[in-house]
């Protein structure tokens, strides 16, 4: 926990290269062990960046899951600091000036955004987006709005798209389902799956073509035919969703005992096209 925000803390963070680097080498400015959170703090492996991400609330985790599943996202930097905030000329009035420094130590605040996201555009160019994740009720506080205004002016100066995301803009069921699938993104610890993956995938897709079948029925059949331990077919199914080999309506709560016809299941063919497996 950070007991006091002072120059020593800032210098330590800078020496640790926090807020610097990209991809697997990026280190968030604030980490789970540094700060208390009203929500549930999480460390989770990112497959886009190949590193562990530090998230301070369920809402940040939900948004992170959505980013991880977005094929146009090429970089995710959480708890990103605006290290040069005080070096650029941002016009502020007397009231906003009070938010620039710690009231106790008078050390300059290091503002952070929840995520600095790099996306690939339609023409292949890359661009950044800054996103703050907040519960909507927090936006009723004047102090919060003042800090957000300072950050908005910073990114406007930088020419970077800045936005605030609340629980109202996040489909929580979709985010939970994506996280559920991403937990099986890597199946290297399951040799009985990796060694037979092409055959397992082919049979899984074939069984999914029976729209009257249930997920659990398909998984049981696959495990019996390949002598798999119970639960491995579900892991395979989630793995194929995580890698976009199988798609389904992830906006609905998933009940494995329901018929797959309820979930608009489809899969990618070998030539890159899409073939409907079940549902409308």
N, C-alpha and C positions, 0 to 999 in steps of 0.2 A: 504494500500500500504506500502511496505517496503521502507522507505526513505534511510536507510543506513544499510549495512550489517556489523554488529559488534557483539561482544561477548554477549552483552545484548540480542540481537535478538535471537542468537543461544540458549542461556540459557533459554529464555522464551519458545522457541519452545520445548526444551527438557522437561521443567517443564510441558508443556501441553501434553506430551507423543506423540508428533508428530513423525511420522516415526516408530512408535512402535505398537505392537499388531497385531492381525490377525482377519480375518472375520469381523464381525460387530464392533469389538473393534479397528480396525486399524484406525489411523488418518494420512492422507497424510501430508508430510513435508510442502508442499506449498498448500495453499487453494485459492479459487477463490478471496476472499477478500484481499489477500496478494499482488497480482501481476497483472500488466497489461498484456493483451494478444493481439497479432495481430489478432487473430481469435476471435470467439465467445466463451466466457467462459460459462460453463454449470455445473449445479449441477443436477445429475440424480440418481434416486434410482437404486441400483444394486440388482438383485434377487439372484445372486450367493452368495453375501456377506451380504445381508439384511441391507445395509447402503447406505448413500448418497455418491456418488463419485464426485470428483472435477476434471473437465476436462478443459483444457485451449485452445482448438481449435476444429473446426469441425472435423479435421483429427483425433484427439484423441478420439472424440465421435464416429466416424465411427469405429475405431479400437476396442473401448470398446464394441460396439454393436456386433461385430464379436466374441469377447471373451465371451460375455454373452450368445450367442447362441451355443457355443461350449460345448458339453456335457463332454468333457475331462478336461475342465477348472474347478478347484475346489477353486481357490483363485485368486483375482485380487487386487493388491495394486498399486495404482497410485501415481505419484509424490514421488517415493520411494527414500529415502536418503541413500547415502553410508557413514554412520556415522563413520565407522571404516577405512575409506580410508587412513587417515594419520597415522594409527597405523600399517599398514602392509607394508612390504618392496616391493615397486614398483619402478623399475628402470626407472628413467627419466633423460633426458639430460637438459642442461641449458635452452633451449627454452621452454620445457614443464614445467619446474620448475616455470616459471613465471605465469603459469595458476593455480598454487596451492593456491595462496593467493589473496585476494582483493587488488587491486593496491592502493586504498585510505587508507583503515584501516589496511591492512596487516593481517587481520583475515583469517584463512584458509577457503577456499571455501568448502561448503557442496554440493557435486555433487548429482544430482538426475537423475533417469531414469523415463521415462514416465510411464512404467508399470513393475512391477515384478509379473510375472504370474506363478501360480502353476498348473501343469497339471498332470493328471493320465495317466501313460503309459500302454502299452498293458498287462503287467504282474501285473498291479495293483499298482506298485510303483509310488511315487510322485516325481516330479522334477521341478526345477524352470527355468524360462526363463526371461532374462532382455531385454526389448525392448524400444528403443528410437524412438519416432515418430517425423519426421521432413519433411518439404517440401524439395523437391529435390534441389531447388535453394539455400537453406541454406548450403548444403554440398559443395558449391563452396567457402565458406569463410574459410580461413586458421585457424582463431581462433576457429571456430566451430569444424573443423577436429581435432584440437589439444585436445580440451576437450573430444571429442569422443574417441580419442586414449587413453587418461588417463583412461577413464571408461572401454574401452575394456581390457586394461591391468589388471584393478582391477578384473573384472569378470573372466578373464582367470586365475588369481591367485586363485579365489574362486572355479573354476571348474564349473561355471554357463554359460550356453549358452547365448551369447550376440548378438543382432542384431539391425539393423537400418531399420525402415519401413517408406517409403515415400508414397506419393499419387499414385505412379506408382504400388505399390504392393497392394493397397486397392481397391476393387470393390465398388465404392461409391453407386451405385444403390442397390447392395445387402445389404450394411450396412444401407442405408436409409430404405429399406423395413423391415429389421429385427427390427430396431428401431420403425417403424410404428406398427409392431405386438407386440413388447414388451410393448408398451404403454397400452396394454390391458391384460397384464400378470395377474394382480389381478382384479377380478370382484366382490369383496366383497361389493362394493357400489351399486351393481345392483341386489337387491333381486329377481326381476322378472326373472333374468337369473340363479342365483344360486339355487333357489328353484326348478327350472324345468330343471336343467342342463342335466341330463341323457336323457330326452325326446328330449330336444332341440338339443343335440349333435346327437342323432340318426336320427332325421329328417333332420338336416343339411347335414349329410353324405349321406342320401338317396337322397336328392335333388341334391347334387353334382354329383350323378351318371348319371345325364342327361347332357351329354357333350355339348349339343346344348344350354343349358341354360346360362344366364349371371349371374354374381355375384349379381348384383343389383336386378335382377328378383327373385333370390332365397331368398335374404334378405327380399324383400317386401312380398313374400309369407309367410315366416316364421313369420314375424311381424304381418301379418294379422291373421294367424291361432292361434297365441298365444296371440293376443291383446297386443303386445309389442310396446313401444314407438319407434318412427322412429329413426333409427341409432343403436338400440341395437343388431340387428342381425349382423351388421358389427363388433361391439365390440366382440360379441361371436366368430365370425370367426377369428378375430385377436388373441383372447385368445387361441383358439384351435391350431393356428399356433405357438404361443409362447410356448405352452406346448408340441409341437411336435405330437399332435393328428392328425393334418392335415399338409401336406407338399405340396409345390408348387414351381415352378421355380421363386425364389425370385431375380434372376439376371435381370429380366425384369421389366420395369416400369408397375405398376399395374393399369389397367383401369377397373373399376367395371362394365362398360357397355359392356365389351367384353365377348365373350363366354369363358367359363372355359376351353374349349378344347385347348386354346392357352397357358395354364400355367402348364400343366403336373400335375394336382392336384391328390393327393392320400391321403389315410388316414390309420392310424394304426388300425388294428382289435383288438378285445378284447383279443385275445390270444397272442398279441404282434407282429403278422405278419403284412405285408403291402398289402393292396388291392388297385388297381388302380381305381380311381373314374372317371377320364376323361383324354383324351389326350394320347399321345404316349411317 
